[in-house]
Amino acid sequence: MYTYLFFGLLSIVLLFVLAFGQRMYHGYQKKRNTVNTYGIQNIQTGKNLRVRNASIGDEVKIILYTHHIWECMTWQMIRLDGDTYLLKNLYTKKTFQPSSSPQPGVPLWQQPLGGSSLQYWEFLKQPDETYLIRLSGTELYITVSSDKNNSDIVLRQAQGSDTQKWKLIGQHPVF
């Protein structure tokens, strides 16, 4: 009886591999070969930018979360001009921007890639090899609001603190 069960399960696994194996391998290779992909980690907290609950919806908050090499915490930096980038989340295939008119205290939320200048971020390299990330055309910087997981990421004027300093961690998640 166990022999039939074993061969039945083995047959199911083999059918799955034959049906989806090539597609899964292609997806894996595509993810491994994506260039300019990083976790964006805050210096003060050691936590990263993430889409809340890895949601694919629009208007989902961008939050602070403990570092993991997950797609939902990996951002592809697409250079627009000089130090200005569009950030594409590997999992959701979307970007983020202020949730309203840019002003101090406004949180960031996820939006489709749409070419809005509110989605353009300037990465200003600091002498300590970290970055300040400024919304292009403004004097507002990406800032943590708290050191707790799931806390909002907001825009603030320059403060000269580690709450606004970020480092890029190269990562190529496959899940």
N, C-alpha and C positions, 0 to 999 in steps of 0.2 A: 504494500500500500504506500509506504513512504517513497519507494522508488518511483511510482507513478506521480506522486506529488512533486518530487524533486524534478523529474523530467518535464512535468507540466510547467513549473515555475521557470525552469531553464529555457523552455520554449518561448515563454512570454518575454523573458529578458532578451533573448536573441532577436525576436521579432521587433522589440522596442529599439534595440541597437541598429538593426537593419533599417528601420523606418526613420529614425531620428538621429542616428549617430553622425552622419555626414553633416547635417544641419547644425548639430551641437558643436561639432569640431570647427566648422566654419565660423560660428558665433564666437567661440573661444579664441580663435586666431585673430578675428577682427578686433576683439577687445584687447588682446595682448599687443597688437600693432598700432593702436590709437596713440598718437603723439601728443605731447604737451599736456599730460594729465596729472593733476595734483590734488592732494588733500590740502586745504587751506587752514592752517592751525594758528590759533591765537597764542601769542607768547606768554601772556599772563596766566592763562588757564590751562594751556596744553590741550584745549579742545578745538574741534573743527567746525566749519560751516557745514550745515546739512539741511535738506528739505525735511520739514517736520513729518514724522511717521513715514518717510520715504514715499509720500503721496505724489501721484502723477497729476493731480488737479491743478488748476490755476488758482492764484490767490492763496496759496498755502505758505505759511510763514517760513522764513529761513531762520534757523536756530543754531545754537551752540550745542555740540554733542561730543561725548568721549570719542577719541580717535579710533577708527577702524578702517581697514582697507576694504571698504564697500563701495559699490557703484554709486549709491545715493550720497556718498561723501567725497566723490571724486569729480573734479571740474576740469573740463578741457578748456585751455586758454587759447582763444582764437584771436590772433593779433589783428588789430584794425589799423593802427598807425602808431609808430614809436612805442611808447609804454602803455598804450590804451588797448584794452582787451574786452572781448565779449566772453562771458563764462558760460559754458554749456555743461549741464549736469549729465553724467554718463548714463544714469538710470532713467531719468525723466525726459531727457533730450530737450530740456527747457533751461531758461536762465532766470535771473532775478533782477528786481528793480525796487525802488521805493514804492510803498503802498499808496502814497498820495504825493502831492507836490513836495519836492525835496526841501526839507527844513529839519533843524535839529530835533532829534527824538523820533522821527518817522521810522517805523520798522520796514524791513525788506520782505518781499514775498515773491513767490515763483510766478513767472509769466512765460508764454510761448516766446521763442526767439522771433523778434519782430522788427529789429532794426531801429527801435526807439533809442534816442540818445540817453534815456534813463537807464539803459542796459549797458552803457559803456563805462568801464572802470579803468582808472589809471593806477598802475603799480609803481609806486615811488620807492625805489631802493634806498635803504638807509645804510649808514656806515657799518652797522653790526650785522649786515646781510639779511635783515628782515625787510618787510615792506609795509608802507602805509598804503591803503587802498582807498582812493578818492573817486567819488562819482564825478565823471568827466563834466567839465564846465561849471563846477561848484567848488566850494571849500568845505565839503562835507565828506567825512571818512567813515568807513565801516568800523563799527565799535560794538564790543560786547556790552550787554546791559546788566549781566550778572555772571557769576562763575558756575552757575547751576546748569545741568543738562536741560534742554528744551527752553532755555531762556532766549528772548528775542535778540536778533541782531539789528542794530539801529544805526542811523546816520547821526554823527555829531561833528562839531567843529573840532579843529586840531586841539588836542589836550596834552600832547607830549607824554602820554602814558602807554604802558604795555597793553592796555585794553584796546589800543588801535594798531598794534604791531602784529604782523602776521608772517609766518614762514610757509614756504611751499615745500610739500613733501611729495616727491615723485611717487606715483603709485599706478598700478595697472591691475585693478581687480578683475576677476573673472566671474564673480557672482554678485 
